[in-house]
Amino acid sequence: MTQTSGSEPAPPAPERVADLVQSLAAVMSQSSITELDLDLGDVSVRLRRPSSNHGGCGETRLENQSPTPAELDPPEILITAPMIGTFYAAATPGAQPFVAEGDEVYVGQTIGIIEAMKIMNEITADRAGVVEAVLVGNGQPVEYGSPLMRLGIGRGDRA
Protein backbone atom coordinates (compact mmCIF):
# COMPACT_ATOMS: atom_id res chain seq x y z
CA MET A 1 0.00 0.00 0.00
CA THR A 2 1.47 3.41 -0.91
CA GLN A 3 1.16 6.58 1.08
CA THR A 4 -0.95 9.39 -0.20
CA SER A 5 0.87 12.64 -0.88
CA GLY A 6 -0.97 14.37 1.98
CA SER A 7 0.22 12.04 4.75
CA GLU A 8 3.60 12.46 6.37
CA PRO A 9 5.34 9.79 8.44
CA ALA A 10 5.17 10.50 12.16
CA PRO A 11 8.36 12.00 13.60
CA PRO A 12 10.40 9.64 15.77
CA ALA A 13 9.92 9.75 19.54
CA PRO A 14 12.43 12.05 21.32
CA GLU A 15 13.82 9.10 23.30
CA ARG A 16 14.56 7.20 20.11
CA VAL A 17 16.26 10.23 18.57
CA ALA A 18 18.35 10.74 21.72
CA ASP A 19 19.41 7.06 21.67
CA LEU A 20 20.26 7.33 17.97
CA VAL A 21 22.32 10.50 18.53
CA GLN A 22 24.26 8.88 21.38
CA SER A 23 24.92 5.79 19.25
CA LEU A 24 26.08 7.90 16.31
CA ALA A 25 28.32 9.98 18.58
CA ALA A 26 29.92 6.78 19.89
CA VAL A 27 30.53 5.56 16.32
CA MET A 28 32.03 8.95 15.41
CA SER A 29 34.40 8.84 18.39
CA GLN A 30 35.78 5.50 17.19
CA SER A 31 36.12 6.44 13.53
CA SER A 32 37.51 9.18 11.32
CA ILE A 33 34.06 10.72 10.77
CA THR A 34 34.12 14.35 11.97
CA GLU A 35 30.71 15.62 10.85
CA LEU A 36 27.32 14.01 10.26
CA ASP A 37 23.96 15.49 9.23
CA LEU A 38 20.76 13.48 9.68
CA ASP A 39 17.20 14.46 8.76
CA LEU A 40 14.30 12.49 10.27
CA GLY A 41 11.17 14.26 9.05
CA ASP A 42 10.74 17.32 11.27
CA VAL A 43 13.91 16.52 13.22
CA SER A 44 17.36 17.51 11.94
CA VAL A 45 20.54 16.47 13.75
CA ARG A 46 24.07 17.72 13.09
CA LEU A 47 26.97 16.05 14.89
CA ARG A 48 30.45 17.55 14.79
CA ARG A 49 33.57 16.29 16.47
CA PRO A 50 36.20 18.89 17.36
CA SER A 51 39.32 18.66 15.23
CA SER A 52 42.63 17.82 16.86
CA ASN A 53 44.00 21.30 16.08
CA HIS A 54 41.65 23.10 18.49
CA GLY A 55 44.51 23.59 20.89
CA GLY A 56 42.80 21.62 23.66
CA CYS A 57 39.41 23.30 23.40
CA GLY A 58 36.79 20.58 23.40
CA GLU A 59 39.34 17.79 23.65
CA THR A 60 38.12 14.70 25.47
CA ARG A 61 41.45 13.02 26.09
CA LEU A 62 43.01 15.41 28.59
CA GLU A 63 43.29 12.67 31.19
CA ASN A 64 45.34 10.51 28.77
CA GLN A 65 48.13 13.04 28.23
CA SER A 66 51.43 12.51 29.99
CA PRO A 67 51.29 14.45 33.24
CA THR A 68 53.98 16.87 34.34
CA PRO A 69 55.37 16.37 37.86
CA ALA A 70 53.14 19.19 39.18
CA GLU A 71 50.06 17.36 37.89
CA LEU A 72 50.85 14.11 39.70
CA ASP A 73 49.67 15.56 43.01
CA PRO A 74 46.57 15.27 43.12
CA PRO A 75 45.18 13.39 40.11
CA GLU A 76 42.75 15.17 37.80
CA ILE A 77 39.22 13.94 37.11
CA LEU A 78 37.11 15.34 34.27
CA ILE A 79 33.34 15.21 34.03
CA THR A 80 32.46 15.29 30.34
CA ALA A 81 29.28 15.94 28.38
CA PRO A 82 27.39 12.71 27.59
CA MET A 83 25.55 14.39 24.70
CA ILE A 84 25.41 17.41 22.42
CA GLY A 85 23.33 20.35 23.60
CA THR A 86 23.33 23.50 25.71
CA PHE A 87 24.82 23.38 29.22
CA TYR A 88 23.01 25.05 32.08
CA ALA A 89 24.66 25.41 35.50
CA ALA A 90 21.36 25.99 37.37
CA ALA A 91 17.82 24.64 37.26
CA THR A 92 16.31 28.02 36.32
CA PRO A 93 17.67 31.40 35.22
CA GLY A 94 18.85 33.36 38.25
CA ALA A 95 18.96 30.29 40.53
CA GLN A 96 22.11 29.19 42.36
CA PRO A 97 24.29 26.86 40.25
CA PHE A 98 24.15 23.16 41.10
CA VAL A 99 27.87 23.28 41.98
CA ALA A 100 30.61 25.91 42.12
CA GLU A 101 34.39 25.84 42.37
CA GLY A 102 35.40 24.50 45.78
CA ASP A 103 32.23 22.45 46.29
CA GLU A 104 32.55 18.78 47.13
CA VAL A 105 30.45 16.52 44.89
CA TYR A 106 29.47 12.90 45.30
CA VAL A 107 28.63 10.17 42.80
CA GLY A 108 25.15 10.71 41.40
CA GLN A 109 24.92 14.39 42.38
CA THR A 110 23.45 16.68 39.72
CA ILE A 111 26.17 19.03 38.46
CA GLY A 112 24.27 20.65 35.58
CA ILE A 113 21.69 20.26 32.84
CA ILE A 114 22.15 19.75 29.12
CA GLU A 115 19.24 20.74 26.94
CA ALA A 116 19.11 18.54 23.86
CA MET A 117 16.21 18.75 21.42
CA LYS A 118 14.11 20.72 23.94
CA ILE A 119 14.58 17.99 26.57
CA MET A 120 16.34 18.92 29.83
CA ASN A 121 18.78 16.16 30.81
CA GLU A 122 20.26 16.22 34.32
CA ILE A 123 24.00 15.58 34.27
CA THR A 124 25.35 13.75 37.31
CA ALA A 125 28.85 13.26 38.64
CA ASP A 126 30.21 9.80 37.94
CA ARG A 127 32.97 10.33 40.51
CA ALA A 128 33.33 12.08 43.84
CA GLY A 129 35.69 14.99 44.37
CA VAL A 130 36.08 18.73 44.84
CA VAL A 131 35.22 21.02 41.91
CA GLU A 132 38.52 22.62 40.89
CA ALA A 133 37.14 24.34 37.78
CA VAL A 134 33.88 24.70 35.90
CA LEU A 135 35.07 24.53 32.29
CA VAL A 136 31.91 25.72 30.48
CA GLY A 137 29.74 28.76 30.93
CA ASN A 138 26.03 28.80 31.57
CA GLY A 139 24.12 28.60 28.28
CA GLN A 140 27.20 27.47 26.35
CA PRO A 141 26.83 24.81 23.63
CA VAL A 142 28.70 21.57 24.32
CA GLU A 143 29.61 18.59 22.20
CA TYR A 144 29.66 14.92 23.13
CA GLY A 145 32.73 14.40 25.32
CA SER A 146 33.39 18.10 26.00
CA PRO A 147 34.93 18.64 29.45
CA LEU A 148 32.39 20.26 31.78
CA MET A 149 34.22 20.26 35.12
CA ARG A 150 37.56 19.30 36.58
CA LEU A 151 37.50 17.60 39.97
CA GLY A 152 40.26 17.04 42.50
CA ILE A 153 40.32 14.38 45.17
CA GLY A 154 37.62 14.99 47.76
CA ARG A 155 38.17 15.38 51.50
CA GLY A 156 35.87 12.46 52.32
CA ASP A 157 35.45 10.40 49.17
CA ARG A 158 31.84 9.13 49.33
CA ALA A 159 32.04 6.98 46.20
N, C-alpha and C positions, 0 to 999 in steps of 0.2 A: 504494500500500500504506500503510495507517495504522499508527501505532505502538500497541502495546499499552499499557495504563495502567501496567504495571509497569516499562517501560523508559524510562530517562531519556537525553536526548542527552548525549554525552560533553562534559565541560567543554573550553573551548578551551585550546590549548597556551599555557604562560606567555609564550613569545616572541611569539605572535600578540597576546596581551592587551597586552603591553608596547608593541608597535608601534601597536596601536589607541589606547592611552592617549596615547602621544606625538603621534599624528596629531590626536587630539581636543584635546589641549592646544594644539597649533599653531593649530587652527581657533579655539579660544577666544581666543587671544591676538590674533587678527585680527578679532574680532567683538565684539559687545556682550554675549555670553553670559558670565555670571559664575559659574554653578554648573551642574553636570551630573551626574546619577546614572545609572548603567548597570548592569543585572543581566544576567549571562551564566551562567545555571545556578547553579553553586556560587560563582561569582566575582561580587562586587559592587565597583563602582568609583565613587568620588565625586570629582569634580574641582571645585575652587573657585579662583577667581582673586581675589587681594586687591583690595579696593576702593581707589579713589584717595584716600580720606580716612584711610588708615592712618598718615599722617604719616611716610611714608618706609619703614615697616616692610614688608618683602617687595616693595618696588618693584623693578622690573627695569630702569628707565630712568634710573638715577642718572648713567650716563655721558653722557646726552643733555642734562642740565641745563646751563644757562649757568654756566661756572666763575667763581669769584671770582679776583682776581689771585693770591691765595695758593695756589690750586689749580692754577695754570698751571705751576708748577715743583714736582715732576715730574708728568707725566700719571698719571691713575688708571686701573687696569685691574681689572675685576671678573671673578671666576670665578663663574658662576651654576649653579644646579641644572638639569640636563637632564631631570629627571623629578620626580615627587612621591614622597615616601618619608621615611625616617628617616635622618638624616646621622650617620655615625660617623667620628670623627677618626683612629681606629686600627683595625688589623686584628682585634684581640681585646681584650676588657676588660682593663685594666691595662697594655696594651702602650704603647710610645711612640707619639705621634701621627705620622701620615705627614709632616706639616709643622707648624712653629710660627712665630710671629711672628719676623721677622728671617732666616728661612731663605730661601735662593735656590732657586727652582724652575725647571725647564726644561720645554719643550714635551713632553707625553707622560708626565710624571711623575705618579704617583698622589698625589692630595692628600686623598683621603677615600673613603668608601664610602657609597652610598645604598642602603638596603634597601627594595625595592619588591616587594610581593607575595611575600615570603619569599625573594627572589632578591637576592644581594649584588652590586651593580654598582659596579665601581671607577670613580671619577671622576678624570679626568686634567686637567692644566693644558693649556689651548689656547694659552697664551702664556707666555713666560719673564718672570721678574721676582723681586723680593724680597717676601715676605709681609709686608705692613704691618699687616694685621688679619685675624683669623679671625672672621667675622661670625655664625657659628652655633655653638651648643654641641654637645658630644657627646651623641647620643641625641635631638636635637631634630628635630621634624618639619619638612620643607621642602616648598615648592611648586615647581612648574615655574617656572624663571626667578628663584627666590629667590637673592639674593647670598650666596655661601658665603665668599669671601675677597676681600680687596682687595690687589692687587699694586702695587708701585712698580717703576720701571725697575731692572733688574738691573745688577750690576757688570760682568759679562761676558755679555751677551745671547747665549744659545746657540741661539736660534730660527733 
